Amino acid sequence: MSNPYKLVIREWAEADRPREKLLSQGRRALTDAELLAILIGSGSKNESAVELCRRILADVNNNLQTLSMMEVSELSMYKGIGEAKAIAILAALELARRKNDLPAEERKLVNSSRFVYNFMKPILQDLPHEEFWTLYLNTGYKILDKQLIGRGGNDFTPVDVRIILRSALSLKAHAIILVHNHPSGTLYPSNADKILTQKIVEASKIMDIRVADHLIFTDNGYYSFKDEGIIE
């Protein structure tokens, strides 16, 4: 007979549901049991997915390495874990193992506007339309990430400053570099380019994030706001 005081996940407070918790608080906020519960989806009639996963983890002393060494047949012995769920757990743990086996990618050190130009050339060269990109840098001025912020027509690209700053905060970036291309080949910034740059600089200051440069890219060269003294 099922315990009338036990609740299935869909009856929990929303903040306690693993999927909803991941969406609202981020993946790092979840326990190992909650992450496993997302993989298996449901438990048994008498035990929620999270409770089942807590029990499985307790049996391996909460050691994910030990769990990853179990066989499908061993996991399937738990009521609520069939072959498909056992395979899903082991597949996820194997992916994690393979990720750890990969050599860490060396981050590129940004040491000049010419480096940025050459770094972005494979992306922006010969484009018939404008694109606006942001490079996110750590305290050592190595690239954490690059992101496409906007794509437009021949002479205009919509740029949402909030997206730039939200990503910078998420990546814990110390500085950012703005890059956009001029398909027309015009090397110098327009008045709109200058206004947008100043807007991003001022907004970034509030977040204690430095705008290190803004490059205008053309197939035959580039213009650096930093090199020209527009950005300090």
C-alpha positions as CSV (number, residue, x, y, z in Angstrom):
1,M,0.0,0.0,0.0
2,S,1.4,3.4,-1.0
3,N,2.2,5.9,1.7
4,P,-0.5,8.7,1.5
5,Y,2.1,11.2,2.9
6,K,4.5,10.7,0.0
7,L,4.3,13.2,-2.9
8,V,5.3,12.5,-6.5
9,I,7.5,15.2,-8.0
10,R,4.7,17.0,-9.8
11,E,3.0,17.6,-6.5
12,W,6.0,19.1,-4.8
13,A,6.4,22.9,-4.4
14,E,7.7,24.2,-7.7
15,A,11.1,25.3,-6.2
16,D,11.7,21.6,-5.1
17,R,11.1,20.0,-8.5
18,P,14.5,19.0,-10.1
19,R,13.6,20.3,-13.6
20,E,12.1,23.5,-12.4
21,K,14.9,24.0,-10.0
22,L,17.5,23.6,-12.8
23,L,15.7,26.2,-14.9
24,S,15.2,28.7,-12.0
25,Q,18.5,28.2,-10.1
26,G,20.9,26.7,-12.6
27,R,22.4,23.2,-12.9
28,R,24.9,23.7,-10.1
29,A,22.1,24.2,-7.6
30,L,21.0,20.5,-7.9
31,T,22.2,17.6,-5.8
32,D,23.5,14.5,-7.5
33,A,20.3,12.7,-6.6
34,E,18.2,15.5,-8.3
35,L,20.3,15.4,-11.4
36,L,19.9,11.6,-11.6
37,A,16.2,12.0,-11.0
38,I,15.9,14.2,-14.1
39,L,17.5,11.4,-16.1
40,I,15.1,8.7,-15.0
41,G,12.0,10.9,-15.0
42,S,10.0,8.9,-12.4
43,G,10.4,6.5,-9.5
44,S,8.0,3.8,-8.4
45,K,4.6,3.9,-6.8
46,N,6.0,4.0,-3.3
47,E,9.1,6.1,-4.0
48,S,9.8,9.4,-5.8
49,A,12.5,9.6,-8.4
50,V,14.7,11.7,-6.1
51,E,14.2,9.3,-3.1
52,L,15.1,6.4,-5.4
53,C,18.2,8.1,-6.6
54,R,19.2,9.1,-3.0
55,R,19.0,5.4,-2.1
56,I,21.0,4.3,-5.1
57,L,23.7,6.9,-4.3
58,A,23.7,5.9,-0.6
59,D,24.4,2.3,-1.7
60,V,27.6,3.4,-3.5
61,N,28.6,5.8,-0.7
62,N,27.6,8.8,-2.9
63,N,30.5,8.0,-5.2
64,L,29.7,8.7,-8.8
65,Q,32.8,6.8,-9.9
66,T,31.5,3.7,-8.2
67,L,28.1,4.2,-9.7
68,S,29.6,4.5,-13.2
69,M,31.2,1.1,-12.8
70,M,27.9,-0.7,-12.2
71,E,26.3,-2.8,-14.9
72,V,22.9,-2.3,-16.4
73,S,21.8,-5.5,-14.7
74,E,22.8,-4.2,-11.3
75,L,21.0,-0.9,-11.6
76,S,17.9,-2.7,-13.0
77,M,17.6,-4.6,-9.7
78,Y,16.3,-1.4,-8.1
79,K,12.5,-1.2,-8.2
80,G,11.7,1.8,-10.5
81,I,14.9,1.4,-12.6
82,G,14.3,-0.6,-15.7
83,E,16.8,-1.4,-18.4
84,A,16.1,1.9,-20.3
85,K,16.7,4.1,-17.2
86,A,19.8,2.2,-16.2
87,I,21.2,2.7,-19.7
88,A,20.4,6.5,-19.5
89,I,22.3,6.8,-16.2
90,L,25.3,4.9,-17.4
91,A,25.4,6.8,-20.7
92,A,25.3,10.2,-18.9
93,L,28.2,9.1,-16.6
94,E,30.2,7.8,-19.5
95,L,29.8,11.2,-21.3
96,A,31.1,12.9,-18.1
97,R,34.1,10.6,-18.1
98,R,34.9,11.3,-21.7
99,K,34.6,15.0,-21.1
100,N,37.2,14.8,-18.3
101,D,39.5,12.8,-20.7
102,L,39.6,15.7,-23.2
103,P,42.6,18.0,-23.0
104,A,41.7,21.5,-21.8
105,E,41.6,23.9,-24.7
106,E,44.2,26.6,-24.3
107,R,42.5,30.0,-24.1
108,K,43.7,32.6,-26.6
109,L,45.5,35.6,-25.1
110,V,44.4,38.9,-26.6
111,N,47.4,41.1,-26.8
112,S,46.6,43.5,-29.7
113,S,43.9,44.7,-32.0
114,R,45.6,42.8,-34.9
115,F,45.2,39.6,-32.9
116,V,41.4,40.3,-32.6
117,Y,41.2,41.1,-36.4
118,N,42.9,37.8,-37.3
119,F,40.9,35.9,-34.7
120,M,37.6,37.1,-36.2
121,K,38.6,36.9,-39.8
122,P,37.3,33.3,-40.4
123,I,33.9,34.4,-39.1
124,L,33.5,37.9,-40.6
125,Q,35.4,37.8,-43.9
126,D,33.3,38.1,-47.1
127,L,30.0,38.4,-45.2
128,P,27.4,40.3,-47.3
129,H,25.6,41.5,-44.1
130,E,26.6,43.1,-40.8
131,E,27.2,41.0,-37.7
132,F,28.0,42.2,-34.2
133,W,30.1,40.0,-31.9
134,T,31.4,40.2,-28.4
135,L,34.6,38.6,-27.1
136,Y,34.6,37.9,-23.3
137,L,37.9,38.1,-21.5
138,N,39.1,36.9,-18.1
139,T,41.5,39.0,-15.8
140,G,44.5,37.7,-17.8
141,Y,42.9,38.9,-21.1
142,K,42.3,35.4,-22.3
143,I,39.2,34.7,-24.3
144,L,36.5,33.0,-22.3
145,D,33.9,33.0,-25.1
146,K,32.7,34.7,-28.2
147,Q,29.1,35.4,-29.0
148,L,27.1,36.7,-31.9
149,I,24.9,39.5,-30.5
150,G,23.1,40.7,-33.6
151,R,22.8,40.2,-37.4
152,G,21.5,42.9,-39.7
153,G,21.5,44.2,-43.3
154,N,24.2,46.0,-45.3
155,D,24.6,48.9,-42.9
156,F,22.7,48.2,-39.7
157,T,22.8,45.6,-36.9
158,P,20.4,45.6,-33.9
159,V,22.3,45.3,-30.7
160,D,20.8,44.6,-27.3
161,V,23.2,45.8,-24.6
162,R,21.4,43.7,-22.0
163,I,22.4,40.5,-23.7
164,I,26.1,41.6,-23.8
165,L,26.1,42.4,-20.1
166,R,24.1,39.4,-19.0
167,S,26.5,37.1,-20.8
168,A,29.5,39.0,-19.3
169,L,28.1,38.5,-15.8
170,S,27.3,34.8,-16.4
171,L,30.9,34.2,-17.7
172,K,32.4,36.3,-14.9
173,A,34.2,38.3,-17.6
174,H,36.6,41.0,-16.6
175,A,36.6,42.8,-19.9
176,I,34.8,42.6,-23.3
177,I,35.8,43.5,-26.9
178,L,33.2,44.5,-29.4
179,V,33.6,43.6,-33.1
180,H,31.3,44.3,-36.0
181,N,31.9,44.3,-39.8
182,H,31.2,46.8,-42.5
183,P,30.3,44.8,-45.7
184,S,30.6,48.1,-47.6
185,G,34.3,48.2,-46.9
186,T,34.0,51.5,-45.0
187,L,36.8,51.5,-42.5
188,Y,35.6,54.3,-40.2
189,P,32.9,54.3,-37.6
190,S,29.6,55.9,-38.3
191,N,28.0,58.3,-35.8
192,A,25.7,55.4,-34.8
193,D,28.7,53.2,-34.1
194,K,30.2,55.8,-31.8
195,I,26.9,56.3,-29.9
196,L,26.4,52.6,-29.4
197,T,30.0,52.1,-28.3
198,Q,29.7,54.9,-25.7
199,K,26.3,53.4,-24.5
200,I,28.0,50.0,-24.0
201,V,31.0,51.5,-22.2
202,E,28.8,53.4,-19.8
203,A,26.6,50.5,-19.1
204,S,29.6,48.2,-18.5
205,K,31.2,50.6,-16.0
206,I,28.2,50.1,-13.7
207,M,28.9,46.4,-13.7
208,D,32.6,46.9,-13.3
209,I,33.3,45.4,-16.7
210,R,35.8,47.1,-19.0
211,V,35.2,47.6,-22.7
212,A,38.8,46.9,-23.9
213,D,38.2,47.8,-27.6
214,H,35.7,48.0,-30.5
215,L,36.9,46.8,-33.9
216,I,35.3,47.6,-37.2
217,F,36.1,44.8,-39.5
218,T,36.5,45.0,-43.3
219,D,38.0,42.4,-45.6
220,N,40.9,44.8,-46.2
221,G,41.7,46.1,-42.7
222,Y,40.2,47.2,-39.5
223,Y,39.5,50.3,-37.3
224,S,40.3,50.0,-33.5
225,F,38.6,52.4,-31.1
226,K,41.4,51.6,-28.6
227,D,44.2,52.3,-31.1
228,E,42.6,55.6,-32.1
229,G,42.2,56.7,-28.5
230,I,38.4,56.7,-28.5
231,I,38.3,53.9,-25.8
232,E,40.9,54.2,-23.0
